Amino acid sequence: MTPSSANVTAPRDRQLAFVLLDRPVAIDMHAIAEAIRTRYPGLPAEVVPPSANGHGAAQSPLLRCDGEAIAFMNIPAPLPRERPLEEVWARATRIWSQAPSVLAGHRAHLVIATFGQIASPLREARLLTAAVGAALDVVAGCSAVMWAGRVVRPAASWKNDSRAAFARYPNYPILLWIDLAAVKTPSGFDAVTIGLSNFTGREIEYEVGADSSGVLAKVAGFAAYLVEHGSQVKDGHTFGGSEAERIKIRDGRSRRLGGAPVWRIALGEHG
């Protein structure tokens, strides 16, 4: 660990979701609130009355879910075609061949975001994931979800996997929230997370080499561990299912992400 990287984290982006729609549609906020209650029994959800949120519209764009406000913005136009998003969709295409046609064909989108301060990024992600999943249940023509401008998944995957929004560690729907990218190197490839910094202030860089067996599952498992324990993980700590599998975690700066702070896992470093 170098002095310049110790205890350094990147600024955390606010988590929000973009739901792509085949065409502009009206949304029923009461139906979404009911879908949340149905999906997650015992989780309170209700529409905030327009008079309570300052909006003059007949229907409020705000839900209150487990005491937290979630805003729904219904935009009858496609997502802006911004250059930083091109790589996000390129990564999605590597595992979902229909991604380009979905992006080109959508005609409207929802922006769903928490409103106000929430105690932890995990709680924020859970509540927002619940709201997105409920919207997918009741809004017609949903084709994809983009999470925090970093991860794109098909709507069908989101509809199913978001049911685990409140699952206990390690069963979070982590691959809705973070992406895994493989970067070629002379010795094989590195596995890099994209989006973990929304939870922990840094990403993972895993020097894989030539033996790629099971590595993406290991990185996803480590990402879930960091979401649960991130503030307690320090340079030199180890992670793994058994003594033979334990790997050492190093606090460092990224070679792939412009020098951003990362957790680095190097070949041959075991606990």
C-alpha positions as a Markdown table, in Angstrom:
| # | Residue | x | y | z |
|---|---|---|---|---|
| 1 | Met | 0.0 | 0.0 | 0.0 |
| 2 | Thr | 1.4 | 3.4 | -0.9 |
| 3 | Pro | 0.8 | 6.5 | 1.1 |
| 4 | Ser | -1.0 | 8.1 | -1.8 |
| 5 | Ser | -3.6 | 5.4 | -2.0 |
| 6 | Ala | -4.3 | 4.7 | 1.7 |
| 7 | Asn | -7.9 | 5.2 | 2.7 |
| 8 | Val | -8.7 | 7.0 | -0.6 |
| 9 | Thr | -12.0 | 6.5 | -2.2 |
| 10 | Ala | -13.6 | 8.0 | -5.3 |
| 11 | Pro | -16.7 | 10.2 | -5.0 |
| 12 | Arg | -19.8 | 8.1 | -5.0 |
| 13 | Asp | -22.3 | 8.7 | -7.8 |
| 14 | Arg | -26.0 | 8.8 | -7.0 |
| 15 | Gln | -27.7 | 5.6 | -8.0 |
| 16 | Leu | -30.6 | 5.9 | -10.5 |
| 17 | Ala | -32.1 | 3.7 | -13.1 |
| 18 | Phe | -33.3 | 4.3 | -16.7 |
| 19 | Val | -36.0 | 2.0 | -18.0 |
| 20 | Leu | -36.2 | 2.0 | -21.8 |
| 21 | Leu | -39.7 | 1.9 | -23.3 |
| 22 | Asp | -40.8 | 0.8 | -26.8 |
| 23 | Arg | -43.1 | 3.8 | -26.9 |
| 24 | Pro | -44.4 | 6.6 | -24.7 |
| 25 | Val | -46.9 | 5.3 | -22.2 |
| 26 | Ala | -48.8 | 6.6 | -19.2 |
| 27 | Ile | -47.8 | 5.1 | -15.9 |
| 28 | Asp | -50.0 | 4.3 | -12.9 |
| 29 | Met | -48.2 | 5.2 | -9.7 |
| 30 | His | -50.8 | 3.4 | -7.6 |
| 31 | Ala | -50.3 | 0.2 | -9.6 |
| 32 | Ile | -46.5 | 0.5 | -9.1 |
| 33 | Ala | -46.9 | 1.0 | -5.3 |
| 34 | Glu | -49.2 | -2.1 | -5.2 |
| 35 | Ala | -46.7 | -4.1 | -7.2 |
| 36 | Ile | -44.0 | -3.2 | -4.7 |
| 37 | Arg | -46.2 | -4.4 | -1.8 |
| 38 | Thr | -47.0 | -7.6 | -3.7 |
| 39 | Arg | -43.4 | -8.4 | -4.7 |
| 40 | Tyr | -42.0 | -7.7 | -1.2 |
| 41 | Pro | -44.6 | -8.5 | 1.4 |
| 42 | Gly | -44.3 | -6.3 | 4.5 |
| 43 | Leu | -42.5 | -3.5 | 2.6 |
| 44 | Pro | -44.7 | -0.4 | 2.9 |
| 45 | Ala | -45.2 | 1.6 | -0.3 |
| 46 | Glu | -47.6 | 4.4 | -1.1 |
| 47 | Val | -48.0 | 7.3 | -3.6 |
| 48 | Val | -47.2 | 10.7 | -2.1 |
| 49 | Pro | -50.2 | 12.9 | -2.6 |
| 50 | Pro | -49.7 | 15.8 | -5.0 |
| 51 | Ser | -50.5 | 18.3 | -2.3 |
| 52 | Ala | -47.7 | 16.9 | -0.1 |
| 53 | Asn | -45.0 | 17.2 | -2.7 |
| 54 | Gly | -45.8 | 20.6 | -4.3 |
| 55 | His | -46.8 | 19.2 | -7.7 |
| 56 | Gly | -50.0 | 20.4 | -9.3 |
| 57 | Ala | -50.4 | 17.3 | -11.5 |
| 58 | Ala | -53.4 | 15.0 | -11.0 |
| 59 | Gln | -51.0 | 12.1 | -10.2 |
| 60 | Ser | -47.9 | 12.5 | -8.0 |
| 61 | Pro | -44.5 | 11.3 | -9.5 |
| 62 | Leu | -43.3 | 10.3 | -6.0 |
| 63 | Leu | -43.6 | 7.1 | -4.0 |
| 64 | Arg | -42.7 | 6.6 | -0.4 |
| 65 | Cys | -41.2 | 3.2 | 0.0 |
| 66 | Asp | -40.2 | 2.1 | 3.5 |
| 67 | Gly | -40.0 | 5.7 | 4.5 |
| 68 | Glu | -37.9 | 6.9 | 1.6 |
| 69 | Ala | -39.0 | 9.0 | -1.4 |
| 70 | Ile | -38.5 | 7.6 | -4.9 |
| 71 | Ala | -39.2 | 9.8 | -8.0 |
| 72 | Phe | -40.5 | 8.6 | -11.3 |
| 73 | Met | -39.8 | 10.8 | -14.4 |
| 74 | Asn | -41.7 | 9.7 | -17.5 |
| 75 | Ile | -39.9 | 11.1 | -20.5 |
| 76 | Pro | -41.6 | 10.6 | -24.0 |
| 77 | Ala | -38.3 | 10.6 | -25.8 |
| 78 | Pro | -35.3 | 8.2 | -26.3 |
| 79 | Leu | -32.2 | 8.5 | -24.0 |
| 80 | Pro | -29.8 | 11.2 | -25.1 |
| 81 | Arg | -27.0 | 9.6 | -27.3 |
| 82 | Glu | -24.1 | 10.7 | -25.2 |
| 83 | Arg | -20.5 | 9.5 | -25.9 |
| 84 | Pro | -19.8 | 8.2 | -22.4 |
| 85 | Leu | -22.7 | 5.7 | -22.7 |
| 86 | Glu | -21.4 | 4.1 | -25.9 |
| 87 | Glu | -19.0 | 1.8 | -23.9 |
| 88 | Val | -21.8 | 0.9 | -21.5 |
| 89 | Trp | -23.9 | -0.4 | -24.4 |
| 90 | Ala | -20.8 | -2.0 | -26.1 |
| 91 | Arg | -20.3 | -4.1 | -22.9 |
| 92 | Ala | -23.9 | -5.0 | -22.8 |
| 93 | Thr | -23.7 | -6.2 | -26.4 |
| 94 | Arg | -21.0 | -8.7 | -25.6 |
| 95 | Ile | -23.4 | -10.7 | -23.5 |
| 96 | Trp | -26.8 | -9.6 | -25.0 |
| 97 | Ser | -26.8 | -9.4 | -28.8 |
| 98 | Gln | -30.1 | -7.6 | -29.0 |
| 99 | Ala | -28.8 | -4.6 | -27.0 |
| 100 | Pro | -28.0 | -2.4 | -30.1 |
| 101 | Ser | -31.5 | -2.9 | -31.6 |
| 102 | Val | -33.1 | -2.2 | -28.2 |
| 103 | Leu | -31.2 | 1.0 | -27.9 |
| 104 | Ala | -32.0 | 2.1 | -31.5 |
| 105 | Gly | -35.6 | 1.1 | -31.3 |
| 106 | His | -36.8 | 2.6 | -27.9 |
| 107 | Arg | -38.9 | 5.7 | -28.1 |
| 108 | Ala | -39.3 | 6.7 | -24.4 |
| 109 | His | -37.8 | 6.1 | -21.0 |
| 110 | Leu | -38.4 | 6.3 | -17.3 |
| 111 | Val | -35.9 | 7.8 | -14.9 |
| 112 | Ile | -36.3 | 6.3 | -11.4 |
| 113 | Ala | -34.2 | 7.8 | -8.6 |
| 114 | Thr | -34.2 | 8.1 | -4.8 |
| 115 | Phe | -35.0 | 11.5 | -3.5 |
| 116 | Gly | -33.2 | 12.8 | -0.4 |
| 117 | Gln | -30.4 | 11.3 | 1.8 |
| 118 | Ile | -30.4 | 7.5 | 2.4 |
| 119 | Ala | -28.4 | 5.9 | 5.2 |
| 120 | Ser | -26.3 | 3.6 | 3.0 |
| 121 | Pro | -25.7 | 2.9 | -0.7 |
| 122 | Leu | -26.9 | -0.7 | -0.2 |
| 123 | Arg | -30.2 | 0.5 | 1.2 |
| 124 | Glu | -30.5 | 2.9 | -1.6 |
| 125 | Ala | -29.9 | 0.2 | -4.2 |
| 126 | Arg | -32.3 | -2.2 | -2.6 |
| 127 | Leu | -35.2 | 0.3 | -2.6 |
| 128 | Leu | -34.5 | 1.6 | -6.1 |
| 129 | Thr | -34.2 | -2.0 | -7.3 |
| 130 | Ala | -37.6 | -2.8 | -5.8 |
| 131 | Ala | -39.1 | 0.2 | -7.5 |
| 132 | Val | -37.7 | -0.7 | -10.9 |
| 133 | Gly | -38.8 | -4.3 | -10.6 |
| 134 | Ala | -42.4 | -3.2 | -9.7 |
| 135 | Ala | -42.4 | -0.8 | -12.6 |
| 136 | Leu | -41.4 | -3.6 | -14.9 |
| 137 | Asp | -44.4 | -5.6 | -13.6 |
| 138 | Val | -47.0 | -3.0 | -14.6 |
| 139 | Val | -45.6 | -0.7 | -17.3 |
| 140 | Ala | -46.1 | -1.9 | -20.8 |
| 141 | Gly | -43.3 | -2.1 | -23.4 |
| 142 | Cys | -40.2 | -2.1 | -21.1 |
| 143 | Ser | -37.2 | -3.4 | -23.0 |
| 144 | Ala | -34.0 | -2.7 | -20.9 |
| 145 | Val | -32.7 | -1.1 | -17.7 |
| 146 | Met | -29.6 | 0.9 | -17.4 |
| 147 | Trp | -28.3 | 1.2 | -13.9 |
| 148 | Ala | -26.5 | 4.4 | -12.8 |
| 149 | Gly | -25.3 | 5.0 | -16.4 |
| 150 | Arg | -22.9 | 2.0 | -16.1 |
| 151 | Val | -24.7 | -1.3 | -16.5 |
| 152 | Val | -27.3 | -2.4 | -19.0 |
| 153 | Arg | -29.4 | -5.5 | -18.7 |
| 154 | Pro | -32.5 | -6.9 | -20.5 |
| 155 | Ala | -35.9 | -6.0 | -18.8 |
| 156 | Ala | -36.7 | -9.7 | -18.5 |
| 157 | Ser | -33.5 | -10.3 | -16.4 |
| 158 | Trp | -34.3 | -7.3 | -14.3 |
| 159 | Lys | -37.8 | -8.4 | -13.7 |
| 160 | Asn | -36.7 | -11.7 | -12.4 |
| 161 | Asp | -33.5 | -10.9 | -10.6 |
| 162 | Ser | -34.8 | -7.8 | -8.9 |
| 163 | Arg | -37.0 | -10.0 | -6.7 |
| 164 | Ala | -33.8 | -10.6 | -4.7 |
| 165 | Ala | -33.5 | -6.9 | -3.9 |
| 166 | Phe | -33.7 | -7.5 | -0.1 |
| 167 | Ala | -31.9 | -10.9 | -0.1 |
| 168 | Arg | -29.3 | -11.4 | 2.6 |
| 169 | Tyr | -25.6 | -11.4 | 1.8 |
| 170 | Pro | -24.3 | -13.0 | -0.4 |
| 171 | Asn | -27.5 | -13.3 | -2.5 |
| 172 | Tyr | -27.7 | -9.7 | -3.6 |
| 173 | Pro | -28.6 | -9.2 | -7.3 |
| 174 | Ile | -25.1 | -7.8 | -7.7 |
| 175 | Leu | -24.9 | -8.2 | -11.5 |
| 176 | Leu | -27.8 | -5.8 | -11.9 |
| 177 | Trp | -25.7 | -3.2 | -10.1 |
| 178 | Ile | -22.2 | -3.8 | -11.4 |
| 179 | Asp | -20.6 | -4.9 | -14.6 |
| 180 | Leu | -17.6 | -7.1 | -15.1 |
| 181 | Ala | -15.2 | -6.3 | -18.0 |
| 182 | Ala | -12.4 | -8.4 | -19.3 |
| 183 | Val | -9.3 | -6.5 | -20.4 |
| 184 | Lys | -6.6 | -8.4 | -22.5 |
| 185 | Thr | -3.1 | -8.3 | -21.2 |
| 186 | Pro | 0.2 | -10.0 | -22.5 |
| 187 | Ser | -0.3 | -12.7 | -19.9 |
| 188 | Gly | -4.0 | -13.3 | -20.4 |
| 189 | Phe | -6.5 | -10.8 | -19.1 |
| 190 | Asp | -7.6 | -8.7 | -16.1 |
| 191 | Ala | -11.1 | -8.6 | -14.7 |
| 192 | Val | -12.4 | -5.2 | -13.8 |
| 193 | Thr | -15.6 | -4.2 | -12.1 |
| 194 | Ile | -17.6 | -1.2 | -13.2 |
| 195 | Gly | -20.1 | 0.3 | -10.8 |
| 196 | Leu | -18.8 | -1.1 | -7.5 |
| 197 | Ser | -17.5 | 2.3 | -6.7 |
| 198 | Asn | -21.1 | 3.4 | -6.2 |
| 199 | Phe | -21.1 | 1.3 | -3.1 |
| 200 | Thr | -17.5 | 1.3 | -1.9 |
| 201 | Gly | -15.8 | 4.3 | -3.5 |
| 202 | Arg | -13.5 | 2.0 | -5.6 |
| 203 | Glu | -13.5 | -0.8 | -8.1 |
| 204 | Ile | -11.8 | -4.2 | -8.2 |
| 205 | Glu | -8.9 | -5.0 | -10.6 |
| 206 | Tyr | -8.2 | -8.7 | -10.7 |
| 207 | Glu | -5.0 | -9.8 | -12.5 |
| 208 | Val | -6.2 | -13.1 | -13.9 |
| 209 | Gly | -3.5 | -14.3 | -16.3 |
| 210 | Ala | -4.3 | -17.3 | -18.6 |
| 211 | Asp | -6.4 | -19.4 | -16.1 |
| 212 | Ser | -9.8 | -17.9 | -16.4 |
| 213 | Ser | -11.8 | -20.8 | -14.9 |
| 214 | Gly | -14.5 | -19.4 | -12.6 |
| 215 | Val | -12.8 | -16.0 | -12.2 |
| 216 | Leu | -15.9 | -13.9 | -13.0 |
| 217 | Ala | -17.9 | -15.7 | -10.4 |
| 218 | Lys | -15.1 | -15.1 | -7.9 |
| 219 | Val | -15.0 | -11.4 | -8.7 |
| 220 | Ala | -18.8 | -11.1 | -8.4 |
| 221 | Gly | -18.6 | -12.9 | -5.1 |
| 222 | Phe | -15.8 | -10.5 | -3.9 |
| 223 | Ala | -17.9 | -7.5 | -5.1 |
| 224 | Ala | -20.8 | -8.7 | -3.0 |
| 225 | Tyr | -18.5 | -9.2 | 0.0 |
| 226 | Leu | -17.3 | -5.6 | -0.4 |
| 227 | Val | -20.8 | -4.2 | -0.6 |
| 228 | Glu | -21.5 | -5.9 | 2.7 |
| 229 | His | -18.1 | -5.3 | 4.4 |
| 230 | Gly | -16.4 | -2.6 | 2.3 |
| 231 | Ser | -15.6 | -0.1 | 5.1 |
| 232 | Gln | -13.9 | -2.9 | 7.1 |
| 233 | Val | -11.7 | -4.3 | 4.3 |
| 234 | Lys | -8.1 | -3.1 | 4.6 |
| 235 | Asp | -4.9 | -3.6 | 2.6 |
| 236 | Gly | -3.6 | -7.1 | 3.0 |
| 237 | His | -6.9 | -8.7 | 4.1 |
| 238 | Thr | -7.7 | -12.0 | 2.4 |
| 239 | Phe | -10.9 | -13.3 | 0.8 |
| 240 | Gly | -12.0 | -16.8 | -0.3 |
| 241 | Gly | -14.2 | -19.8 | 0.4 |
| 242 | Ser | -11.3 | -21.9 | 1.9 |
| 243 | Glu | -7.7 | -21.6 | 2.9 |
| 244 | Ala | -6.6 | -23.0 | -0.4 |
| 245 | Glu | -8.7 | -20.4 | -2.3 |
| 246 | Arg | -7.9 | -17.4 | -0.2 |
| 247 | Ile | -6.5 | -14.4 | -2.1 |
| 248 | Lys | -4.8 | -11.3 | -0.8 |
| 249 | Ile | -6.4 | -7.9 | -1.4 |
| 250 | Arg | -4.2 | -4.9 | -2.0 |
| 251 | Asp | -5.1 | -1.2 | -1.8 |
| 252 | Gly | -3.9 | 0.6 | -4.9 |
| 253 | Arg | -4.4 | 2.8 | -7.9 |
| 254 | Ser | -5.9 | 1.6 | -11.2 |
| 255 | Arg | -3.9 | 0.9 | -14.3 |
| 256 | Arg | -7.2 | 0.7 | -16.2 |
| 257 | Leu | -9.3 | 3.4 | -14.8 |
| 258 | Gly | -7.2 | 6.5 | -15.0 |
| 259 | Gly | -5.4 | 6.0 | -11.6 |
| 260 | Ala | -8.7 | 5.8 | -9.6 |
| 261 | Pro | -8.5 | 4.0 | -6.2 |
| 262 | Val | -9.1 | 0.2 | -6.5 |
| 263 | Trp | -8.8 | -3.1 | -4.7 |
| 264 | Arg | -6.1 | -4.9 | -6.6 |
| 265 | Ile | -5.8 | -8.7 | -6.7 |
| 266 | Ala | -2.5 | -9.9 | -8.2 |
| 267 | Leu | -1.5 | -13.3 | -9.6 |
| 268 | Gly | 0.1 | -15.5 | -7.0 |
| 269 | Glu | -0.8 | -13.4 | -3.9 |
| 270 | His | -2.6 | -15.7 | -1.5 |
| 271 | Gly | -3.3 | -15.4 | 2.1 |
